[in-house]
Amino acid sequence: MSRTTVWRRIKDGTLPPPIEIGGLRRWPKSEILACIERAKSARPAAA
């Protein structure tokens, strides 16, 4: 995923904003896993 796409997803609420620690931006693993689970539950069922 490109940097532009990441920031677009943060802006539209698909991804949570990162936490800044010492000038670095990172996401808690639990928040990323929750985003993945939401995306999985939102996709259509396989036929």
mmCIF entry with sequence, helices, sheets and N, C-alpha, C, O atoms, coordinates in Angstrom:
data_MODEL
# 
_entry.id   MODEL 
# 
_entity.id                         1 
_entity.type                       polymer 
_entity.pdbx_number_of_molecules   1 
# 
_entity_poly.entity_id                      1 
_entity_poly.type                           'polypeptide(L)' 
_entity_poly.nstd_linkage                   no 
_entity_poly.nstd_monomer                   no 
_entity_poly.pdbx_seq_one_letter_code       MSRTTVWRRIKDGTLPPPIEIGGLRRWPKSEILACIERAKSARPAAA 
_entity_poly.pdbx_seq_one_letter_code_can   MSRTTVWRRIKDGTLPPPIEIGGLRRWPKSEILACIERAKSARPAAA 
_entity_poly.pdbx_strand_id                 A 
# 
loop_
_entity_poly_seq.entity_id 
_entity_poly_seq.num 
_entity_poly_seq.mon_id 
_entity_poly_seq.hetero 
1 1  MET n 
1 2  SER n 
1 3  ARG n 
1 4  THR n 
1 5  THR n 
1 6  VAL n 
1 7  TRP n 
1 8  ARG n 
1 9  ARG n 
1 10 ILE n 
1 11 LYS n 
1 12 ASP n 
1 13 GLY n 
1 14 THR n 
1 15 LEU n 
1 16 PRO n 
1 17 PRO n 
1 18 PRO n 
1 19 ILE n 
1 20 GLU n 
1 21 ILE n 
1 22 GLY n 
1 23 GLY n 
1 24 LEU n 
1 25 ARG n 
1 26 ARG n 
1 27 TRP n 
1 28 PRO n 
1 29 LYS n 
1 30 SER n 
1 31 GLU n 
1 32 ILE n 
1 33 LEU n 
1 34 ALA n 
1 35 CYS n 
1 36 ILE n 
1 37 GLU n 
1 38 ARG n 
1 39 ALA n 
1 40 LYS n 
1 41 SER n 
1 42 ALA n 
1 43 ARG n 
1 44 PRO n 
1 45 ALA n 
1 46 ALA n 
1 47 ALA n 
# 
_struct_asym.id          A 
_struct_asym.entity_id   1 
# 
loop_
_struct_conf.conf_type_id 
_struct_conf.id 
_struct_conf.pdbx_PDB_helix_id 
_struct_conf.beg_label_comp_id 
_struct_conf.beg_label_asym_id 
_struct_conf.beg_label_seq_id 
_struct_conf.pdbx_beg_PDB_ins_code 
_struct_conf.end_label_comp_id 
_struct_conf.end_label_asym_id 
_struct_conf.end_label_seq_id 
_struct_conf.pdbx_end_PDB_ins_code 
_struct_conf.beg_auth_comp_id 
_struct_conf.beg_auth_asym_id 
_struct_conf.beg_auth_seq_id 
_struct_conf.end_auth_comp_id 
_struct_conf.end_auth_asym_id 
_struct_conf.end_auth_seq_id 
_struct_conf.pdbx_PDB_helix_class 
_struct_conf.details 
_struct_conf.pdbx_PDB_helix_length 
HELX_P HELX_P1 AA1 ARG A 3  ? ASP A 12 ? ARG A 3  ASP A 12 1 ? 10 
HELX_P HELX_P2 AA2 LYS A 29 ? ALA A 42 ? LYS A 29 ALA A 42 1 ? 14 
# 
_struct_conf_type.id          HELX_P 
_struct_conf_type.criteria    ? 
_struct_conf_type.reference   ? 
# 
_struct_sheet.id               AA1 
_struct_sheet.type             ? 
_struct_sheet.number_strands   2 
_struct_sheet.details          ? 
# 
_struct_sheet_order.sheet_id     AA1 
_struct_sheet_order.range_id_1   1 
_struct_sheet_order.range_id_2   2 
_struct_sheet_order.offset       ? 
_struct_sheet_order.sense        anti-parallel 
# 
loop_
_struct_sheet_range.sheet_id 
_struct_sheet_range.id 
_struct_sheet_range.beg_label_comp_id 
_struct_sheet_range.beg_label_asym_id 
_struct_sheet_range.beg_label_seq_id 
_struct_sheet_range.pdbx_beg_PDB_ins_code 
_struct_sheet_range.end_label_comp_id 
_struct_sheet_range.end_label_asym_id 
_struct_sheet_range.end_label_seq_id 
_struct_sheet_range.pdbx_end_PDB_ins_code 
_struct_sheet_range.beg_auth_comp_id 
_struct_sheet_range.beg_auth_asym_id 
_struct_sheet_range.beg_auth_seq_id 
_struct_sheet_range.end_auth_comp_id 
_struct_sheet_range.end_auth_asym_id 
_struct_sheet_range.end_auth_seq_id 
AA1 1 ILE A 19 ? ILE A 21 ? ILE A 19 ILE A 21 
AA1 2 LEU A 24 ? ARG A 26 ? LEU A 24 ARG A 26 
# 
loop_
_atom_site.group_PDB 
_atom_site.id 
_atom_site.type_symbol 
_atom_site.label_atom_id 
_atom_site.label_alt_id 
_atom_site.label_comp_id 
_atom_site.label_asym_id 
_atom_site.label_entity_id 
_atom_site.label_seq_id 
_atom_site.pdbx_PDB_ins_code 
_atom_site.Cartn_x 
_atom_site.Cartn_y 
_atom_site.Cartn_z 
_atom_site.occupancy 
_atom_site.B_iso_or_equiv 
_atom_site.pdbx_formal_charge 
_atom_site.auth_seq_id 
_atom_site.auth_comp_id 
_atom_site.auth_asym_id 
_atom_site.auth_atom_id 
_atom_site.pdbx_PDB_model_num 
ATOM 1   N N  . MET A 1 1  ? 0.855   -1.155  0.000  1.00 0.00 ? 1  MET A N  1 
ATOM 2   C CA . MET A 1 1  ? 0.000   0.000   0.000  1.00 0.00 ? 1  MET A CA 1 
ATOM 3   C C  . MET A 1 1  ? 0.909   1.228   0.000  1.00 0.00 ? 1  MET A C  1 
ATOM 4   O O  . MET A 1 1  ? 1.857   1.310   0.782  1.00 0.00 ? 1  MET A O  1 
ATOM 5   N N  . SER A 1 2  ? 0.615   2.164   -0.870 1.00 0.00 ? 2  SER A N  1 
ATOM 6   C CA . SER A 1 2  ? 1.452   3.369   -0.965 1.00 0.00 ? 2  SER A CA 1 
ATOM 7   C C  . SER A 1 2  ? 1.200   4.310   0.215  1.00 0.00 ? 2  SER A C  1 
ATOM 8   O O  . SER A 1 2  ? 0.185   4.216   0.904  1.00 0.00 ? 2  SER A O  1 
ATOM 9   N N  . ARG A 1 3  ? 2.138   5.204   0.421  1.00 0.00 ? 3  ARG A N  1 
ATOM 10  C CA . ARG A 1 3  ? 1.992   6.210   1.471  1.00 0.00 ? 3  ARG A CA 1 
ATOM 11  C C  . ARG A 1 3  ? 0.730   7.043   1.275  1.00 0.00 ? 3  ARG A C  1 
ATOM 12  O O  . ARG A 1 3  ? 0.002   7.329   2.225  1.00 0.00 ? 3  ARG A O  1 
ATOM 13  N N  . THR A 1 4  ? 0.488   7.423   0.028  1.00 0.00 ? 4  THR A N  1 
ATOM 14  C CA . THR A 1 4  ? -0.687  8.235   -0.287 1.00 0.00 ? 4  THR A CA 1 
ATOM 15  C C  . THR A 1 4  ? -1.965  7.490   0.078  1.00 0.00 ? 4  THR A C  1 
ATOM 16  O O  . THR A 1 4  ? -2.891  8.077   0.638  1.00 0.00 ? 4  THR A O  1 
ATOM 17  N N  . THR A 1 5  ? -2.017  6.211   -0.234 1.00 0.00 ? 5  THR A N  1 
ATOM 18  C CA . THR A 1 5  ? -3.198  5.412   0.085  1.00 0.00 ? 5  THR A CA 1 
ATOM 19  C C  . THR A 1 5  ? -3.394  5.295   1.589  1.00 0.00 ? 5  THR A C  1 
ATOM 20  O O  . THR A 1 5  ? -4.522  5.372   2.076  1.00 0.00 ? 5  THR A O  1 
ATOM 21  N N  . VAL A 1 6  ? -2.307  5.109   2.327  1.00 0.00 ? 6  VAL A N  1 
ATOM 22  C CA . VAL A 1 6  ? -2.407  5.027   3.791  1.00 0.00 ? 6  VAL A CA 1 
ATOM 23  C C  . VAL A 1 6  ? -3.032  6.301   4.339  1.00 0.00 ? 6  VAL A C  1 
ATOM 24  O O  . VAL A 1 6  ? -3.966  6.237   5.139  1.00 0.00 ? 6  VAL A O  1 
ATOM 25  N N  . TRP A 1 7  ? -2.526  7.465   3.917  1.00 0.00 ? 7  TRP A N  1 
ATOM 26  C CA . TRP A 1 7  ? -3.058  8.729   4.446  1.00 0.00 ? 7  TRP A CA 1 
ATOM 27  C C  . TRP A 1 7  ? -4.486  8.974   3.975  1.00 0.00 ? 7  TRP A C  1 
ATOM 28  O O  . TRP A 1 7  ? -5.284  9.563   4.704  1.00 0.00 ? 7  TRP A O  1 
ATOM 29  N N  . ARG A 1 8  ? -4.812  8.531   2.774  1.00 0.00 ? 8  ARG A N  1 
ATOM 30  C CA . ARG A 1 8  ? -6.198  8.649   2.293  1.00 0.00 ? 8  ARG A CA 1 
ATOM 31  C C  . ARG A 1 8  ? -7.123  7.804   3.171  1.00 0.00 ? 8  ARG A C  1 
ATOM 32  O O  . ARG A 1 8  ? -8.218  8.241   3.524  1.00 0.00 ? 8  ARG A O  1 
ATOM 33  N N  . ARG A 1 9  ? -6.682  6.601   3.520  1.00 0.00 ? 9  ARG A N  1 
ATOM 34  C CA . ARG A 1 9  ? -7.492  5.716   4.368  1.00 0.00 ? 9  ARG A CA 1 
ATOM 35  C C  . ARG A 1 9  ? -7.639  6.262   5.787  1.00 0.00 ? 9  ARG A C  1 
ATOM 36  O O  . ARG A 1 9  ? -8.679  6.077   6.418  1.00 0.00 ? 9  ARG A O  1 
ATOM 37  N N  . ILE A 1 10 ? -6.610  6.930   6.288  1.00 0.00 ? 10 ILE A N  1 
ATOM 38  C CA . ILE A 1 10 ? -6.713  7.570   7.606  1.00 0.00 ? 10 ILE A CA 1 
ATOM 39  C C  . ILE A 1 10 ? -7.737  8.693   7.537  1.00 0.00 ? 10 ILE A C  1 
ATOM 40  O O  . ILE A 1 10 ? -8.569  8.843   8.431  1.00 0.00 ? 10 ILE A O  1 
ATOM 41  N N  . LYS A 1 11 ? -7.670  9.476   6.475  1.00 0.00 ? 11 LYS A N  1 
ATOM 42  C CA . LYS A 1 11 ? -8.595  10.606  6.321  1.00 0.00 ? 11 LYS A CA 1 
ATOM 43  C C  . LYS A 1 11 ? -10.047 10.138  6.218  1.00 0.00 ? 11 LYS A C  1 
ATOM 44  O O  . LYS A 1 11 ? -10.938 10.768  6.787  1.00 0.00 ? 11 LYS A O  1 
ATOM 45  N N  . ASP A 1 12 ? -10.297 9.024   5.486  1.00 0.00 ? 12 ASP A N  1 
ATOM 46  C CA . ASP A 1 12 ? -11.685 8.559   5.334  1.00 0.00 ? 12 ASP A CA 1 
ATOM 47  C C  . ASP A 1 12 ? -12.140 7.663   6.487  1.00 0.00 ? 12 ASP A C  1 
ATOM 48  O O  . ASP A 1 12 ? -13.288 7.218   6.506  1.00 0.00 ? 12 ASP A O  1 
ATOM 49  N N  . GLY A 1 13 ? -11.247 7.392   7.452  1.00 0.00 ? 13 GLY A N  1 
ATOM 50  C CA . GLY A 1 13 ? -11.630 6.634   8.633  1.00 0.00 ? 13 GLY A CA 1 
ATOM 51  C C  . GLY A 1 13 ? -11.452 5.127   8.510  1.00 0.00 ? 13 GLY A C  1 
ATOM 52  O O  . GLY A 1 13 ? -11.774 4.397   9.448  1.00 0.00 ? 13 GLY A O  1 
ATOM 53  N N  . THR A 1 14 ? -10.951 4.645   7.386  1.00 0.00 ? 14 THR A N  1 
ATOM 54  C CA . THR A 1 14 ? -10.731 3.216   7.212  1.00 0.00 ? 14 THR A CA 1 
ATOM 55  C C  . THR A 1 14 ? -9.598  2.724   8.106  1.00 0.00 ? 14 THR A C  1 
ATOM 56  O O  . THR A 1 14 ? -9.664  1.619   8.643  1.00 0.00 ? 14 THR A O  1 
ATOM 57  N N  . LEU A 1 15 ? -8.560  3.541   8.266  1.00 0.00 ? 15 LEU A N  1 
ATOM 58  C CA . LEU A 1 15 ? -7.449  3.239   9.168  1.00 0.00 ? 15 LEU A CA 1 
ATOM 59  C C  . LEU A 1 15 ? -7.430  4.254   10.300 1.00 0.00 ? 15 LEU A C  1 
ATOM 60  O O  . LEU A 1 15 ? -7.789  5.414   10.099 1.00 0.00 ? 15 LEU A O  1 
ATOM 61  N N  . PRO A 1 16 ? -7.011  3.826   11.499 1.00 0.00 ? 16 PRO A N  1 
ATOM 62  C CA . PRO A 1 16 ? -6.890  4.789   12.597 1.00 0.00 ? 16 PRO A CA 1 
ATOM 63  C C  . PRO A 1 16 ? -5.637  5.646   12.407 1.00 0.00 ? 16 PRO A C  1 
ATOM 64  O O  . PRO A 1 16 ? -4.696  5.224   11.734 1.00 0.00 ? 16 PRO A O  1 
ATOM 65  N N  . PRO A 1 17 ? -5.618  6.822   12.982 1.00 0.00 ? 17 PRO A N  1 
ATOM 66  C CA . PRO A 1 17 ? -4.401  7.634   12.895 1.00 0.00 ? 17 PRO A CA 1 
ATOM 67  C C  . PRO A 1 17 ? -3.271  6.976   13.686 1.00 0.00 ? 17 PRO A C  1 
ATOM 68  O O  . PRO A 1 17 ? -3.524  6.311   14.691 1.00 0.00 ? 17 PRO A O  1 
ATOM 69  N N  . PRO A 1 18 ? -2.042  7.156   13.246 1.00 0.00 ? 18 PRO A N  1 
ATOM 70  C CA . PRO A 1 18 ? -0.916  6.553   13.968 1.00 0.00 ? 18 PRO A CA 1 
ATOM 71  C C  . PRO A 1 18 ? -0.608  7.300   15.257 1.00 0.00 ? 18 PRO A C  1 
ATOM 72  O O  . PRO A 1 18 ? -1.038  8.434   15.465 1.00 0.00 ? 18 PRO A O  1 
ATOM 73  N N  . ILE A 1 19 ? 0.144   6.633   16.107 1.00 0.00 ? 19 ILE A N  1 
ATOM 74  C CA . ILE A 1 19 ? 0.646   7.232   17.347 1.00 0.00 ? 19 ILE A CA 1 
ATOM 75  C C  . ILE A 1 19 ? 2.076   7.672   17.064 1.00 0.00 ? 19 ILE A C  1 
ATOM 76  O O  . ILE A 1 19 ? 2.856   6.916   16.487 1.00 0.00 ? 19 ILE A O  1 
ATOM 77  N N  . GLU A 1 20 ? 2.420   8.885   17.467 1.00 0.00 ? 20 GLU A N  1 
ATOM 78  C CA . GLU A 1 20 ? 3.776   9.378   17.235 1.00 0.00 ? 20 GLU A CA 1 
ATOM 79  C C  . GLU A 1 20 ? 4.610   9.176   18.495 1.00 0.00 ? 20 GLU A C  1 
ATOM 80  O O  . GLU A 1 20 ? 4.257   9.632   19.583 1.00 0.00 ? 20 GLU A O  1 
ATOM 81  N N  . ILE A 1 21 ? 5.727   8.479   18.313 1.00 0.00 ? 21 ILE A N  1 
ATOM 82  C CA . ILE A 1 21 ? 6.642   8.199   19.423 1.00 0.00 ? 21 ILE A CA 1 
ATOM 83  C C  . ILE A 1 21 ? 8.047   8.563   18.956 1.00 0.00 ? 21 ILE A C  1 
ATOM 84  O O  . ILE A 1 21 ? 8.604   7.907   18.077 1.00 0.00 ? 21 ILE A O  1 
ATOM 85  N N  . GLY A 1 22 ? 8.608   9.595   19.539 1.00 0.00 ? 22 GLY A N  1 
ATOM 86  C CA . GLY A 1 22 ? 9.975   9.989   19.195 1.00 0.00 ? 22 GLY A CA 1 
ATOM 87  C C  . GLY A 1 22 ? 10.163  10.343  17.737 1.00 0.00 ? 22 GLY A C  1 
ATOM 88  O O  . GLY A 1 22 ? 11.215  10.060  17.164 1.00 0.00 ? 22 GLY A O  1 
ATOM 89  N N  . GLY A 1 23 ? 9.170   10.951  17.128 1.00 0.00 ? 23 GLY A N  1 
ATOM 90  C CA . GLY A 1 23 ? 9.268   11.351  15.730 1.00 0.00 ? 23 GLY A CA 1 
ATOM 91  C C  . GLY A 1 23 ? 8.885   10.256  14.742 1.00 0.00 ? 23 GLY A C  1 
ATOM 92  O O  . GLY A 1 23 ? 8.861   10.502  13.536 1.00 0.00 ? 23 GLY A O  1 
ATOM 93  N N  . LEU A 1 24 ? 8.587   9.053   15.226 1.00 0.00 ? 24 LEU A N  1 
ATOM 94  C CA . LEU A 1 24 ? 8.156   7.948   14.373 1.00 0.00 ? 24 LEU A CA 1 
ATOM 95  C C  . LEU A 1 24 ? 6.662   7.741   14.532 1.00 0.00 ? 24 LEU A C  1 
ATOM 96  O O  . LEU A 1 24 ? 6.116   7.889   15.625 1.00 0.00 ? 24 LEU A O  1 
ATOM 97  N N  . ARG A 1 25 ? 6.013   7.399   13.444 1.00 0.00 ? 25 ARG A N  1 
ATOM 98  C CA . ARG A 1 25 ? 4.573   7.130   13.493 1.00 0.00 ? 25 ARG A CA 1 
ATOM 99  C C  . ARG A 1 25 ? 4.355   5.631   13.377 1.00 0.00 ? 25 ARG A C  1 
ATOM 100 O O  . ARG A 1 25 ? 4.830   4.984   12.444 1.00 0.00 ? 25 ARG A O  1 
ATOM 101 N N  . ARG A 1 26 ? 3.627   5.096   14.345 1.00 0.00 ? 26 ARG A N  1 
ATOM 102 C CA . ARG A 1 26 ? 3.380   3.659   14.390 1.00 0.00 ? 26 ARG A CA 1 
ATOM 103 C C  . ARG A 1 26 ? 1.937   3.403   14.824 1.00 0.00 ? 26 ARG A C  1 
ATOM 104 O O  . ARG A 1 26 ? 1.287   4.255   15.430 1.00 0.00 ? 26 ARG A O  1 
ATOM 105 N N  . TRP A 1 27 ? 1.458   2.202   14.494 1.00 0.00 ? 27 TRP A N  1 
ATOM 106 C CA . TRP A 1 27 ? 0.121   1.788   14.888 1.00 0.00 ? 27 TRP A CA 1 
ATOM 107 C C  . TRP A 1 27 ? 0.234   0.608   15.837 1.00 0.00 ? 27 TRP A C  1 
ATOM 108 O O  . TRP A 1 27 ? 1.080   -0.265  15.646 1.00 0.00 ? 27 TRP A O  1 
ATOM 109 N N  . PRO A 1 28 ? -0.615  0.574   16.863 1.00 0.00 ? 28 PRO A N  1 
ATOM 110 C CA . PRO A 1 28 ? -0.656  -0.620  17.707 1.00 0.00 ? 28 PRO A CA 1 
ATOM 111 C C  . PRO A 1 28 ? -1.141  -1.820  16.873 1.00 0.00 ? 28 PRO A C  1 
ATOM 112 O O  . PRO A 1 28 ? -2.059  -1.693  16.063 1.00 0.00 ? 28 PRO A O  1 
ATOM 113 N N  . LYS A 1 29 ? -0.526  -2.948  17.080 1.00 0.00 ? 29 LYS A N  1 
ATOM 114 C CA . LYS A 1 29 ? -0.874  -4.161  16.339 1.00 0.00 ? 29 LYS A CA 1 
ATOM 115 C C  . LYS A 1 29 ? -2.369  -4.466  16.472 1.00 0.00 ? 29 LYS A C  1 
ATOM 116 O O  . LYS A 1 29 ? -3.005  -4.889  15.506 1.00 0.00 ? 29 LYS A O  1 
ATOM 117 N N  . SER A 1 30 ? -2.922  -4.255  17.652 1.00 0.00 ? 30 SER A N  1 
ATOM 118 C CA . SER A 1 30 ? -4.337  -4.559  17.891 1.00 0.00 ? 30 SER A CA 1 
ATOM 119 C C  . SER A 1 30 ? -5.254  -3.713  16.999 1.00 0.00 ? 30 SER A C  1 
ATOM 120 O O  . SER A 1 30 ? -6.299  -4.191  16.556 1.00 0.00 ? 30 SER A O  1 
ATOM 121 N N  . GLU A 1 31 ? -4.866  -2.456  16.736 1.00 0.00 ? 31 GLU A N  1 
ATOM 122 C CA . GLU A 1 31 ? -5.690  -1.596  15.880 1.00 0.00 ? 31 GLU A CA 1 
ATOM 123 C C  . GLU A 1 31 ? -5.636  -2.042  14.421 1.00 0.00 ? 31 GLU A C  1 
ATOM 124 O O  . GLU A 1 31 ? -6.645  -1.992  13.718 1.00 0.00 ? 31 GLU A O  1 
ATOM 125 N N  . ILE A 1 32 ? -4.467  -2.477  13.965 1.00 0.00 ? 32 ILE A N  1 
ATOM 126 C CA . ILE A 1 32 ? -4.348  -2.958  12.587 1.00 0.00 ? 32 ILE A CA 1 
ATOM 127 C C  . ILE A 1 32 ? -5.125  -4.253  12.418 1.00 0.00 ? 32 ILE A C  1 
ATOM 128 O O  . ILE A 1 32 ? -5.822  -4.436  11.420 1.00 0.00 ? 32 ILE A O  1 
ATOM 129 N N  . LEU A 1 33 ? -5.008  -5.162  13.401 1.00 0.00 ? 33 LEU A N  1 
ATOM 130 C CA . LEU A 1 33 ? -5.764  -6.418  13.324 1.00 0.00 ? 33 LEU A CA 1 
ATOM 131 C C  . LEU A 1 33 ? -7.273  -6.157  13.333 1.00 0.00 ? 33 LEU A C  1 
ATOM 132 O O  . LEU A 1 33 ? -8.023  -6.844  12.639 1.00 0.00 ? 33 LEU A O  1 
ATOM 133 N N  . ALA A 1 34 ? -7.719  -5.174  14.111 1.00 0.00 ? 34 ALA A N  1 
ATOM 134 C CA . ALA A 1 34 ? -9.142  -4.827  14.138 1.00 0.00 ? 34 ALA A CA 1 
ATOM 135 C C  . ALA A 1 34 ? -9.595  -4.295  12.776 1.00 0.00 ? 34 ALA A C  1 
ATOM 136 O O  . ALA A 1 34 ? -10.702 -4.603  12.336 1.00 0.00 ? 34 ALA A O  1 
ATOM 137 N N  . CYS A 1 35 ? -8.764  -3.508  12.107 1.00 0.00 ? 35 CYS A N  1 
ATOM 138 C CA . CYS A 1 35 ? -9.094  -2.994  10.766 1.00 0.00 ? 35 CYS A CA 1 
ATOM 139 C C  . CYS A 1 35 ? -9.229  -4.148  9.774  1.00 0.00 ? 35 CYS A C  1 
ATOM 140 O O  . CYS A 1 35 ? -10.132 -4.159  8.937  1.00 0.00 ? 35 CYS A O  1 
ATOM 141 N N  . ILE A 1 36 ? -8.328  -5.111  9.876  1.00 0.00 ? 36 ILE A N  1 
ATOM 142 C CA . ILE A 1 36 ? -8.378  -6.269  8.985  1.00 0.00 ? 36 ILE A CA 1 
ATOM 143 C C  . ILE A 1 36 ? -9.652  -7.062  9.230  1.00 0.00 ? 36 ILE A C  1 
ATOM 144 O O  . ILE A 1 36 ? -10.312 -7.478  8.277  1.00 0.00 ? 36 ILE A O  1 
ATOM 145 N N  . GLU A 1 37 ? -10.007 -7.276  10.484 1.00 0.00 ? 37 GLU A N  1 
ATOM 146 C CA . GLU A 1 37 ? -11.233 -8.025  10.805 1.00 0.00 ? 37 GLU A CA 1 
ATOM 147 C C  . GLU A 1 37 ? -12.473 -7.298  10.296 1.00 0.00 ? 37 GLU A C  1 
ATOM 148 O O  . GLU A 1 37 ? -13.394 -7.937  9.789  1.00 0.00 ? 37 GLU A O  1 
ATOM 149 N N  . ARG A 1 38 ? -12.511 -5.959  10.425 1.00 0.00 ? 38 ARG A N  1 
ATOM 150 C CA . ARG A 1 38 ? -13.655 -5.191  9.908  1.00 0.00 ? 38 ARG A CA 1 
ATOM 151 C C  . ARG A 1 38 ? -13.756 -5.339  8.394  1.00 0.00 ? 38 ARG A C  1 
ATOM 152 O O  . ARG A 1 38 ? -14.849 -5.490  7.849  1.00 0.00 ? 38 ARG A O  1 
ATOM 153 N N  . ALA A 1 39 ? -12.613 -5.293  7.722  1.00 0.00 ? 39 ALA A N  1 
ATOM 154 C CA . ALA A 1 39 ? -12.614 -5.433  6.264  1.00 0.00 ? 39 ALA A CA 1 
ATOM 155 C C  . ALA A 1 39 ? -13.076 -6.828  5.858  1.00 0.00 ? 39 ALA A C  1 
ATOM 156 O O  . ALA A 1 39 ? -13.809 -6.981  4.881  1.00 0.00 ? 39 ALA A O  1 
ATOM 157 N N  . LYS A 1 40 ? -12.650 -7.843  6.604  1.00 0.00 ? 40 LYS A N  1 
ATOM 158 C CA . LYS A 1 40 ? -13.068 -9.208  6.296  1.00 0.00 ? 40 LYS A CA 1 
ATOM 159 C C  . LYS A 1 40 ? -14.572 -9.381  6.472  1.00 0.00 ? 40 LYS A C  1 
ATOM 160 O O  . LYS A 1 40 ? -15.220 -10.033 5.653  1.00 0.00 ? 40 LYS A O  1 
ATOM 161 N N  . SER A 1 41 ? -15.136 -8.797  7.545  1.00 0.00 ? 41 SER A N  1 
ATOM 162 C CA . SER A 1 41 ? -16.565 -8.963  7.785  1.00 0.00 ? 41 SER A CA 1 
ATOM 163 C C  . SER A 1 41 ? -17.422 -8.135  6.815  1.00 0.00 ? 41 SER A C  1 
ATOM 164 O O  . SER A 1 41 ? -18.599 -8.433  6.609  1.00 0.00 ? 41 SER A O  1 
ATOM 165 N N  . ALA A 1 42 ? -16.828 -7.103  6.227  1.00 0.00 ? 42 ALA A N  1 
ATOM 166 C CA . ALA A 1 42 ? -17.582 -6.243  5.312  1.00 0.00 ? 42 ALA A CA 1 
ATOM 167 C C  . ALA A 1 42 ? -17.584 -6.772  3.879  1.00 0.00 ? 42 ALA A C  1 
ATOM 168 O O  . ALA A 1 42 ? -18.404 -6.344  3.066  1.00 0.00 ? 42 ALA A O  1 
ATOM 169 N N  . ARG A 1 43 ? -16.685 -7.690  3.562  1.00 0.00 ? 43 ARG A N  1 
ATOM 170 C CA . ARG A 1 43 ? -16.629 -8.182  2.178  1.00 0.00 ? 43 ARG A CA 1 
ATOM 171 C C  . ARG A 1 43 ? -17.761 -9.173  1.915  1.00 0.00 ? 43 ARG A C  1 
ATOM 172 O O  . ARG A 1 43 ? -18.243 -9.839  2.831  1.00 0.00 ? 43 ARG A O  1 
ATOM 173 N N  . PRO A 1 44 ? -18.176 -9.260  0.656  1.00 0.00 ? 44 PRO A N  1 
ATOM 174 C CA . PRO A 1 44 ? -19.274 -10.184 0.330  1.00 0.00 ? 44 PRO A CA 1 
ATOM 175 C C  . PRO A 1 44 ? -18.833 -11.640 0.529  1.00 0.00 ? 44 PRO A C  1 
ATOM 176 O O  . PRO A 1 44 ? -17.656 -11.976 0.394  1.00 0.00 ? 44 PRO A O  1 
ATOM 177 N N  . ALA A 1 45 ? -19.796 -12.475 0.846  1.00 0.00 ? 45 ALA A N  1 
ATOM 178 C CA . ALA A 1 45 ? -19.511 -13.905 1.046  1.00 0.00 ? 45 ALA A CA 1 
ATOM 179 C C  . ALA A 1 45 ? -19.122 -14.557 -0.275 1.00 0.00 ? 45 ALA A C  1 
ATOM 180 O O  . ALA A 1 45 ? -19.641 -14.202 -1.333 1.00 0.00 ? 45 ALA A O  1 
ATOM 181 N N  . ALA A 1 46 ? -18.209 -15.506 -0.199 1.00 0.00 ? 46 ALA A N  1 
ATOM 182 C CA . ALA A 1 46 ? -17.770 -16.234 -1.394 1.00 0.00 ? 46 ALA A CA 1 
ATOM 183 C C  . ALA A 1 46 ? -18.908 -17.132 -1.882 1.00 0.00 ? 46 ALA A C  1 
ATOM 184 O O  . ALA A 1 46 ? -19.654 -17.705 -1.088 1.00 0.00 ? 46 ALA A O  1 
ATOM 185 N N  . ALA A 1 47 ? -19.021 -17.238 -3.193 1.00 0.00 ? 47 ALA A N  1 
ATOM 186 C CA . ALA A 1 47 ? -20.109 -18.046 -3.759 1.00 0.00 ? 47 ALA A CA 1 
ATOM 187 C C  . ALA A 1 47 ? -19.745 -19.489 -3.838 1.00 0.00 ? 47 ALA A C  1 
ATOM 188 O O  . ALA A 1 47 ? -20.548 -20.304 -4.290 1.00 0.00 ? 47 ALA A O  1 
# 
